[in-house]
Amino acid sequence: MNLNSTDLTQTIELAANLGGDTDTIATISASLFMAGHQHALVPADWYQCLCHVEVAERIVGPFAKQFAS
């Protein structure tokens, strides 16, 4: 994994293509990336692929507001 990456999409795609337990590796990579790039956003086209966008917004929105620094 490139620890100097400045792009969330690149980070996730690289991690997912490493092989092995790719969903876990990509999730950890994305979490570490976001810890260091707190203003990064999930690409809009990825976000729109969620099956339940309204549910995610209802749950994640208040959580992020409460726990964001």
N, CA, C and O atoms as a CHARMM CRD file, in Angstrom:
* protein
*
  276
    1    1 MET  N      0.83900  -1.17100   0.00000 PROA 1      0.00000
    2    1 MET  CA     0.00000   0.00000   0.00000 PROA 1      0.00000
    3    1 MET  C      0.88700   1.23800   0.00000 PROA 1      0.00000
    4    1 MET  O      1.90700   1.27500   0.68900 PROA 1      0.00000
    5    2 ASN  N      0.50900   2.23200  -0.75600 PROA 2      0.00000
    6    2 ASN  CA     1.25100   3.48500  -0.81600 PROA 2      0.00000
    7    2 ASN  C      0.81000   4.37700   0.33400 PROA 2      0.00000
    8    2 ASN  O     -0.29500   4.92000   0.31200 PROA 2      0.00000
    9    3 LEU  N      1.65200   4.53000   1.32100 PROA 3      0.00000
   10    3 LEU  CA     1.30200   5.33600   2.48300 PROA 3      0.00000
   11    3 LEU  C      1.33800   6.82900   2.19500 PROA 3      0.00000
   12    3 LEU  O      0.94000   7.63300   3.03700 PROA 3      0.00000
   13    4 ASN  N      1.80900   7.20100   1.02400 PROA 4      0.00000
   14    4 ASN  CA     1.86100   8.61100   0.64800 PROA 4      0.00000
   15    4 ASN  C      0.73700   8.99900  -0.29600 PROA 4      0.00000
   16    4 ASN  O      0.75700  10.09700  -0.85300 PROA 4      0.00000
   17    5 SER  N     -0.21900   8.14500  -0.48500 PROA 5      0.00000
   18    5 SER  CA    -1.30900   8.41100  -1.41500 PROA 5      0.00000
   19    5 SER  C     -2.12000   9.62300  -0.96700 PROA 5      0.00000
   20    5 SER  O     -2.34700   9.82600   0.22600 PROA 5      0.00000
   21    6 THR  N     -2.54900  10.41800  -1.93000 PROA 6      0.00000
   22    6 THR  CA    -3.39400  11.57800  -1.62900 PROA 6      0.00000
   23    6 THR  C     -4.77600  11.42300  -2.23200 PROA 6      0.00000
   24    6 THR  O     -5.55000  12.37900  -2.26600 PROA 6      0.00000
   25    7 ASP  N     -5.09600  10.22000  -2.71300 PROA 7      0.00000
   26    7 ASP  CA    -6.36600   9.97900  -3.38300 PROA 7      0.00000
   27    7 ASP  C     -7.04900   8.75200  -2.78200 PROA 7      0.00000
   28    7 ASP  O     -6.48600   7.65700  -2.79700 PROA 7      0.00000
   29    8 LEU  N     -8.25600   8.93100  -2.25600 PROA 8      0.00000
   30    8 LEU  CA    -8.98000   7.83100  -1.62500 PROA 8      0.00000
   31    8 LEU  C     -9.27500   6.71700  -2.61900 PROA 8      0.00000
   32    8 LEU  O     -9.10400   5.54300  -2.29300 PROA 8      0.00000
   33    9 THR  N     -9.71200   7.06100  -3.81500 PROA 9      0.00000
   34    9 THR  CA   -10.03200   6.06400  -4.82600 PROA 9      0.00000
   35    9 THR  C     -8.82400   5.18500  -5.13400 PROA 9      0.00000
   36    9 THR  O     -8.93300   3.95900  -5.16800 PROA 9      0.00000
   37   10 GLN  N     -7.67900   5.81200  -5.35500 PROA 10     0.00000
   38   10 GLN  CA    -6.44800   5.07200  -5.65300 PROA 10     0.00000
   39   10 GLN  C     -6.07500   4.16200  -4.49100 PROA 10     0.00000
   40   10 GLN  O     -5.66900   3.01900  -4.70200 PROA 10     0.00000
   41   11 THR  N     -6.20900   4.65000  -3.28700 PROA 11     0.00000
   42   11 THR  CA    -5.86400   3.86400  -2.10500 PROA 11     0.00000
   43   11 THR  C     -6.72300   2.60500  -2.01200 PROA 11     0.00000
   44   11 THR  O     -6.20600   1.50900  -1.79800 PROA 11     0.00000
   45   12 ILE  N     -8.03400   2.76600  -2.17500 PROA 12     0.00000
   46   12 ILE  CA    -8.95500   1.63100  -2.06800 PROA 12     0.00000
   47   12 ILE  C     -8.73200   0.64100  -3.20300 PROA 12     0.00000
   48   12 ILE  O     -8.67400  -0.56700  -2.97100 PROA 12     0.00000
   49   13 GLU  N     -8.60600   1.14600  -4.42900 PROA 13     0.00000
   50   13 GLU  CA    -8.42700   0.24700  -5.57300 PROA 13     0.00000
   51   13 GLU  C     -7.11700  -0.52600  -5.47200 PROA 13     0.00000
   52   13 GLU  O     -7.08200  -1.71700  -5.78200 PROA 13     0.00000
   53   14 LEU  N     -6.06000   0.11800  -5.05300 PROA 14     0.00000
   54   14 LEU  CA    -4.78000  -0.56400  -4.89600 PROA 14     0.00000
   55   14 LEU  C     -4.88900  -1.64700  -3.83300 PROA 14     0.00000
   56   14 LEU  O     -4.43700  -2.77200  -4.04800 PROA 14     0.00000
   57   15 ALA  N     -5.47400  -1.33000  -2.70900 PROA 15     0.00000
   58   15 ALA  CA    -5.62400  -2.30600  -1.62300 PROA 15     0.00000
   59   15 ALA  C     -6.51100  -3.47400  -2.03800 PROA 15     0.00000
   60   15 ALA  O     -6.22400  -4.62500  -1.71000 PROA 15     0.00000
   61   16 ALA  N     -7.57700  -3.18100  -2.75200 PROA 16     0.00000
   62   16 ALA  CA    -8.50700  -4.23500  -3.17600 PROA 16     0.00000
   63   16 ALA  C     -7.88300  -5.17300  -4.19700 PROA 16     0.00000
   64   16 ALA  O     -8.31500  -6.31800  -4.33200 PROA 16     0.00000
   65   17 ASN  N     -6.88200  -4.70400  -4.90900 PROA 17     0.00000
   66   17 ASN  CA    -6.25000  -5.52000  -5.94500 PROA 17     0.00000
   67   17 ASN  C     -4.98400  -6.23300  -5.47100 PROA 17     0.00000
   68   17 ASN  O     -4.29500  -6.86600  -6.27200 PROA 17     0.00000
   69   18 LEU  N     -4.67300  -6.13800  -4.18500 PROA 18     0.00000
   70   18 LEU  CA    -3.47200  -6.80400  -3.66600 PROA 18     0.00000
   71   18 LEU  C     -3.63300  -8.31500  -3.59400 PROA 18     0.00000
   72   18 LEU  O     -2.64500  -9.04800  -3.64800 PROA 18     0.00000
   73   19 GLY  N     -4.85400  -8.78000  -3.47400 PROA 19     0.00000
   74   19 GLY  CA    -5.10500 -10.20600  -3.32200 PROA 19     0.00000
   75   19 GLY  C     -5.28600 -10.56200  -1.86100 PROA 19     0.00000
   76   19 GLY  O     -5.04500  -9.74400  -0.97400 PROA 19     0.00000
   77   20 GLY  N     -5.70600 -11.77700  -1.62400 PROA 20     0.00000
   78   20 GLY  CA    -5.95300 -12.20500  -0.24900 PROA 20     0.00000
   79   20 GLY  C     -7.30400 -11.71100   0.22900 PROA 20     0.00000
   80   20 GLY  O     -8.28300 -11.72800  -0.51700 PROA 20     0.00000
   81   21 ASP  N     -7.35100 -11.27900   1.45100 PROA 21     0.00000
   82   21 ASP  CA    -8.59300 -10.81400   2.08000 PROA 21     0.00000
   83   21 ASP  C     -8.83300  -9.36100   1.68700 PROA 21     0.00000
   84   21 ASP  O     -8.72600  -8.46000   2.51900 PROA 21     0.00000
   85   22 THR  N     -9.15500  -9.14000   0.42200 PROA 22     0.00000
   86   22 THR  CA    -9.15900  -7.79100  -0.13800 PROA 22     0.00000
   87   22 THR  C    -10.20000  -6.86100   0.46000 PROA 22     0.00000
   88   22 THR  O     -9.95200  -5.65900   0.55700 PROA 22     0.00000
   89   23 ASP  N    -11.36300  -7.37500   0.86600 PROA 23     0.00000
   90   23 ASP  CA   -12.35700  -6.46400   1.43800 PROA 23     0.00000
   91   23 ASP  C    -11.87300  -5.89500   2.76200 PROA 23     0.00000
   92   23 ASP  O    -12.08600  -4.71800   3.05200 PROA 23     0.00000
   93   24 THR  N    -11.22500  -6.72600   3.56000 PROA 24     0.00000
   94   24 THR  CA   -10.68900  -6.25400   4.83500 PROA 24     0.00000
   95   24 THR  C     -9.51500  -5.31300   4.61400 PROA 24     0.00000
   96   24 THR  O     -9.42100  -4.27400   5.26700 PROA 24     0.00000
   97   25 ILE  N     -8.62200  -5.66500   3.70100 PROA 25     0.00000
   98   25 ILE  CA    -7.46400  -4.82000   3.41500 PROA 25     0.00000
   99   25 ILE  C     -7.91300  -3.45400   2.89900 PROA 25     0.00000
  100   25 ILE  O     -7.37100  -2.42900   3.31300 PROA 25     0.00000
  101   26 ALA  N     -8.88900  -3.43000   2.00700 PROA 26     0.00000
  102   26 ALA  CA    -9.38700  -2.16100   1.46100 PROA 26     0.00000
  103   26 ALA  C    -10.07100  -1.33800   2.54400 PROA 26     0.00000
  104   26 ALA  O     -9.91700  -0.11700   2.57200 PROA 26     0.00000
  105   27 THR  N    -10.82000  -1.97700   3.43300 PROA 27     0.00000
  106   27 THR  CA   -11.49400  -1.26000   4.51300 PROA 27     0.00000
  107   27 THR  C    -10.48200  -0.63200   5.46600 PROA 27     0.00000
  108   27 THR  O    -10.62400   0.53000   5.84900 PROA 27     0.00000
  109   28 ILE  N     -9.47800  -1.38700   5.84200 PROA 28     0.00000
  110   28 ILE  CA    -8.43700  -0.85700   6.73200 PROA 28     0.00000
  111   28 ILE  C     -7.67700   0.27400   6.04700 PROA 28     0.00000
  112   28 ILE  O     -7.39700   1.30300   6.66200 PROA 28     0.00000
  113   29 SER  N     -7.34700   0.08200   4.78300 PROA 29     0.00000
  114   29 SER  CA    -6.62600   1.11500   4.03000 PROA 29     0.00000
  115   29 SER  C     -7.43700   2.40100   3.95000 PROA 29     0.00000
  116   29 SER  O     -6.89900   3.49000   4.14900 PROA 29     0.00000
  117   30 ALA  N     -8.72500   2.27800   3.65900 PROA 30     0.00000
  118   30 ALA  CA    -9.58700   3.45900   3.57500 PROA 30     0.00000
  119   30 ALA  C     -9.68300   4.15400   4.93000 PROA 30     0.00000
  120   30 ALA  O     -9.66000   5.38300   5.00800 PROA 30     0.00000
  121   31 SER  N     -9.79000   3.36800   5.98500 PROA 31     0.00000
  122   31 SER  CA    -9.87300   3.95200   7.33700 PROA 31     0.00000
  123   31 SER  C     -8.59700   4.71000   7.69200 PROA 31     0.00000
  124   31 SER  O     -8.65400   5.81700   8.22900 PROA 31     0.00000
  125   32 LEU  N     -7.44900   4.10900   7.39100 PROA 32     0.00000
  126   32 LEU  CA    -6.18000   4.78000   7.66400 PROA 32     0.00000
  127   32 LEU  C     -6.02200   6.04000   6.81100 PROA 32     0.00000
  128   32 LEU  O     -5.53700   7.06700   7.28700 PROA 32     0.00000
  129   33 PHE  N     -6.43800   5.94600   5.54600 PROA 33     0.00000
  130   33 PHE  CA    -6.36500   7.11500   4.67000 PROA 33     0.00000
  131   33 PHE  C     -7.20900   8.25300   5.23000 PROA 33     0.00000
  132   33 PHE  O     -6.75100   9.39400   5.29900 PROA 33     0.00000
  133   34 MET  N     -8.44700   7.94400   5.63200 PROA 34     0.00000
  134   34 MET  CA    -9.35600   8.97600   6.12000 PROA 34     0.00000
  135   34 MET  C     -8.87600   9.57500   7.44200 PROA 34     0.00000
  136   34 MET  O     -9.14900  10.73900   7.73200 PROA 34     0.00000
  137   35 ALA  N     -8.16700   8.78700   8.23500 PROA 35     0.00000
  138   35 ALA  CA    -7.61500   9.31300   9.48700 PROA 35     0.00000
  139   35 ALA  C     -6.60600  10.41800   9.20900 PROA 35     0.00000
  140   35 ALA  O     -6.48400  11.36700   9.98300 PROA 35     0.00000
  141   36 GLY  N     -5.89200  10.29300   8.11100 PROA 36     0.00000
  142   36 GLY  CA    -4.89100  11.29200   7.75500 PROA 36     0.00000
  143   36 GLY  C     -5.37200  12.35300   6.78300 PROA 36     0.00000
  144   36 GLY  O     -4.68900  13.35400   6.56900 PROA 36     0.00000
  145   37 HSD  N     -6.52500  12.14800   6.19900 PROA 37     0.00000
  146   37 HSD  CA    -7.08700  13.08400   5.21300 PROA 37     0.00000
  147   37 HSD  C     -8.55900  13.31000   5.56000 PROA 37     0.00000
  148   37 HSD  O     -9.45300  12.88500   4.82900 PROA 37     0.00000
  149   38 GLN  N     -8.78900  13.97500   6.66800 PROA 38     0.00000
  150   38 GLN  CA   -10.14000  14.07500   7.21000 PROA 38     0.00000
  151   38 GLN  C    -11.11600  14.85500   6.34200 PROA 38     0.00000
  152   38 GLN  O    -12.32600  14.76700   6.55000 PROA 38     0.00000
  153   39 HSD  N    -10.62400  15.60300   5.38800 PROA 39     0.00000
  154   39 HSD  CA   -11.51600  16.36900   4.52200 PROA 39     0.00000
  155   39 HSD  C    -11.75700  15.69800   3.17400 PROA 39     0.00000
  156   39 HSD  O    -12.42600  16.25400   2.30300 PROA 39     0.00000
  157   40 ALA  N    -11.20800  14.50000   3.01400 PROA 40     0.00000
  158   40 ALA  CA   -11.42500  13.75900   1.77000 PROA 40     0.00000
  159   40 ALA  C    -12.87200  13.29600   1.70500 PROA 40     0.00000
  160   40 ALA  O    -13.50100  13.05300   2.73600 PROA 40     0.00000
  161   41 LEU  N    -13.39100  13.17600   0.50600 PROA 41     0.00000
  162   41 LEU  CA   -14.76700  12.73200   0.30500 PROA 41     0.00000
  163   41 LEU  C    -14.79700  11.45000  -0.50900 PROA 41     0.00000
  164   41 LEU  O    -13.92900  11.21100  -1.34800 PROA 41     0.00000
  165   42 VAL  N    -15.78800  10.64600  -0.25600 PROA 42     0.00000
  166   42 VAL  CA   -16.02500   9.46300  -1.09600 PROA 42     0.00000
  167   42 VAL  C    -16.47000   9.98900  -2.46100 PROA 42     0.00000
  168   42 VAL  O    -17.31900  10.87800  -2.52400 PROA 42     0.00000
  169   43 PRO  N    -15.92000   9.46300  -3.54900 PROA 43     0.00000
  170   43 PRO  CA   -16.33000   9.93100  -4.87600 PROA 43     0.00000
  171   43 PRO  C    -17.84900   9.82300  -5.05600 PROA 43     0.00000
  172   43 PRO  O    -18.46100   8.83100  -4.65800 PROA 43     0.00000
  173   44 ALA  N    -18.43900  10.83900  -5.65100 PROA 44     0.00000
  174   44 ALA  CA   -19.89400  10.89800  -5.80700 PROA 44     0.00000
  175   44 ALA  C    -20.45100   9.68300  -6.53800 PROA 44     0.00000
  176   44 ALA  O    -21.50200   9.16600  -6.16200 PROA 44     0.00000
  177   45 ASP  N    -19.75800   9.22100  -7.58000 PROA 45     0.00000
  178   45 ASP  CA   -20.26900   8.06900  -8.31900 PROA 45     0.00000
  179   45 ASP  C    -20.23700   6.80500  -7.47000 PROA 45     0.00000
  180   45 ASP  O    -21.08200   5.92800  -7.64800 PROA 45     0.00000
  181   46 TRP  N    -19.28400   6.69100  -6.55300 PROA 46     0.00000
  182   46 TRP  CA   -19.25800   5.55300  -5.63800 PROA 46     0.00000
  183   46 TRP  C    -20.40100   5.67000  -4.64400 PROA 46     0.00000
  184   46 TRP  O    -21.09600   4.69600  -4.35700 PROA 46     0.00000
  185   47 TYR  N    -20.58200   6.87500  -4.12400 PROA 47     0.00000
  186   47 TYR  CA   -21.63200   7.10700  -3.13100 PROA 47     0.00000
  187   47 TYR  C    -23.01200   6.76100  -3.69800 PROA 47     0.00000
  188   47 TYR  O    -23.84300   6.17300  -3.00600 PROA 47     0.00000
  189   48 GLN  N    -23.24500   7.12400  -4.94000 PROA 48     0.00000
  190   48 GLN  CA   -24.54100   6.87200  -5.56700 PROA 48     0.00000
  191   48 GLN  C    -24.79000   5.39300  -5.81600 PROA 48     0.00000
  192   48 GLN  O    -25.92800   4.99800  -6.07200 PROA 48     0.00000
  193   49 CYS  N    -23.75400   4.56900  -5.74800 PROA 49     0.00000
  194   49 CYS  CA   -23.92000   3.12600  -5.93600 PROA 49     0.00000
  195   49 CYS  C    -24.46200   2.42900  -4.69500 PROA 49     0.00000
  196   49 CYS  O    -24.82600   1.25400  -4.75400 PROA 49     0.00000
  197   50 LEU  N    -24.51800   3.13800  -3.57800 PROA 50     0.00000
  198   50 LEU  CA   -25.08300   2.53800  -2.37400 PROA 50     0.00000
  199   50 LEU  C    -26.53900   2.16800  -2.61300 PROA 50     0.00000
  200   50 LEU  O    -27.28400   2.93200  -3.22600 PROA 50     0.00000
  201   51 CYS  N    -26.93800   1.02500  -2.14200 PROA 51     0.00000
  202   51 CYS  CA   -28.31700   0.57900  -2.32700 PROA 51     0.00000
  203   51 CYS  C    -29.30100   1.38700  -1.49200 PROA 51     0.00000
  204   51 CYS  O    -30.44400   1.59800  -1.89700 PROA 51     0.00000
  205   52 HSD  N    -28.85900   1.83100  -0.34100 PROA 52     0.00000
  206   52 HSD  CA   -29.74400   2.52600   0.58500 PROA 52     0.00000
  207   52 HSD  C    -29.13000   3.85600   1.00200 PROA 52     0.00000
  208   52 HSD  O    -28.77100   4.05300   2.16300 PROA 52     0.00000
  209   53 VAL  N    -29.01600   4.75800   0.04500 PROA 53     0.00000
  210   53 VAL  CA   -28.38900   6.05100   0.30400 PROA 53     0.00000
  211   53 VAL  C    -29.10300   6.77900   1.43900 PROA 53     0.00000
  212   53 VAL  O    -28.45300   7.32800   2.32800 PROA 53     0.00000
  213   54 GLU  N    -30.42000   6.78700   1.41400 PROA 54     0.00000
  214   54 GLU  CA   -31.17400   7.52000   2.43400 PROA 54     0.00000
  215   54 GLU  C    -30.95100   6.94100   3.83600 PROA 54     0.00000
  216   54 GLU  O    -30.90600   7.68900   4.81300 PROA 54     0.00000
  217   55 VAL  N    -30.81200   5.63100   3.93800 PROA 55     0.00000
  218   55 VAL  CA   -30.53700   5.00700   5.23700 PROA 55     0.00000
  219   55 VAL  C    -29.13600   5.37800   5.70500 PROA 55     0.00000
  220   55 VAL  O    -28.93200   5.70200   6.87500 PROA 55     0.00000
  221   56 ALA  N    -28.17500   5.33000   4.79300 PROA 56     0.00000
  222   56 ALA  CA   -26.79800   5.69600   5.14500 PROA 56     0.00000
  223   56 ALA  C    -26.73100   7.14000   5.61500 PROA 56     0.00000
  224   56 ALA  O    -26.05600   7.43600   6.60100 PROA 56     0.00000
  225   57 GLU  N    -27.41500   8.03700   4.93000 PROA 57     0.00000
  226   57 GLU  CA   -27.40100   9.44900   5.31900 PROA 57     0.00000
  227   57 GLU  C    -28.05700   9.64800   6.68500 PROA 57     0.00000
  228   57 GLU  O    -27.58600  10.44700   7.49500 PROA 57     0.00000
  229   58 ARG  N    -29.12900   8.92900   6.93100 PROA 58     0.00000
  230   58 ARG  CA   -29.84400   9.06600   8.20100 PROA 58     0.00000
  231   58 ARG  C    -28.99800   8.55500   9.37500 PROA 58     0.00000
  232   58 ARG  O    -29.07300   9.10300  10.47500 PROA 58     0.00000
  233   59 ILE  N    -28.20200   7.52100   9.14800 PROA 59     0.00000
  234   59 ILE  CA   -27.40100   6.93300  10.22200 PROA 59     0.00000
  235   59 ILE  C    -26.03200   7.59500  10.33400 PROA 59     0.00000
  236   59 ILE  O    -25.61200   7.97600  11.42700 PROA 59     0.00000
  237   60 VAL  N    -25.34500   7.73000   9.22200 PROA 60     0.00000
  238   60 VAL  CA   -23.97000   8.21700   9.24500 PROA 60     0.00000
  239   60 VAL  C    -23.90500   9.71900   9.50700 PROA 60     0.00000
  240   60 VAL  O    -22.99700  10.18000  10.19900 PROA 60     0.00000
  241   61 GLY  N    -24.83500  10.47900   8.97700 PROA 61     0.00000
  242   61 GLY  CA   -24.82400  11.93400   9.15300 PROA 61     0.00000
  243   61 GLY  C    -24.77900  12.36400  10.61200 PROA 61     0.00000
  244   61 GLY  O    -23.86100  13.08300  11.00600 PROA 61     0.00000
  245   62 PRO  N    -25.74500  11.94200  11.42500 PROA 62     0.00000
  246   62 PRO  CA   -25.71700  12.31900  12.84600 PROA 62     0.00000
  247   62 PRO  C    -24.47600  11.77800  13.58400 PROA 62     0.00000
  248   62 PRO  O    -23.92900  12.45300  14.45600 PROA 62     0.00000
  249   63 PHE  N    -24.04200  10.56900  13.23200 PROA 63     0.00000
  250   63 PHE  CA   -22.83600  10.00700  13.85300 PROA 63     0.00000
  251   63 PHE  C    -21.62900  10.87800  13.56200 PROA 63     0.00000
  252   63 PHE  O    -20.85100  11.19700  14.46100 PROA 63     0.00000
  253   64 ALA  N    -21.47500  11.26400  12.29600 PROA 64     0.00000
  254   64 ALA  CA   -20.32300  12.09400  11.90500 PROA 64     0.00000
  255   64 ALA  C    -20.37900  13.46100  12.59500 PROA 64     0.00000
  256   64 ALA  O    -19.34900  13.97100  13.03700 PROA 64     0.00000
  257   65 LYS  N    -21.55900  14.05000  12.68900 PROA 65     0.00000
  258   65 LYS  CA   -21.67700  15.35300  13.35400 PROA 65     0.00000
  259   65 LYS  C    -21.32200  15.25200  14.83200 PROA 65     0.00000
  260   65 LYS  O    -20.68600  16.14900  15.38600 PROA 65     0.00000
  261   66 GLN  N    -21.72800  14.16900  15.46300 PROA 66     0.00000
  262   66 GLN  CA   -21.47100  14.01400  16.88900 PROA 66     0.00000
  263   66 GLN  C    -20.00300  13.76200  17.19800 PROA 66     0.00000
  264   66 GLN  O    -19.47000  14.28600  18.17600 PROA 66     0.00000
  265   67 PHE  N    -19.34400  12.95100  16.35300 PROA 67     0.00000
  266   67 PHE  CA   -17.99100  12.51500  16.68400 PROA 67     0.00000
  267   67 PHE  C    -16.88400  13.18500  15.87800 PROA 67     0.00000
  268   67 PHE  O    -15.70600  12.95700  16.15600 PROA 67     0.00000
  269   68 ALA  N    -17.22500  13.99400  14.90200 PROA 68     0.00000
  270   68 ALA  CA   -16.19500  14.70400  14.12800 PROA 68     0.00000
  271   68 ALA  C    -15.59700  15.80000  14.99000 PROA 68     0.00000
  272   68 ALA  O    -16.28300  16.42600  15.79800 PROA 68     0.00000
  273   69 SER  N    -14.32800  16.01400  14.80400 PROA 69     0.00000
  274   69 SER  CA   -13.66600  17.04700  15.64100 PROA 69     0.00000
  275   69 SER  C    -13.75700  18.41500  15.04500 PROA 69     0.00000
  276   69 SER  O    -13.25300  19.37700  15.62600 PROA 69     0.00000
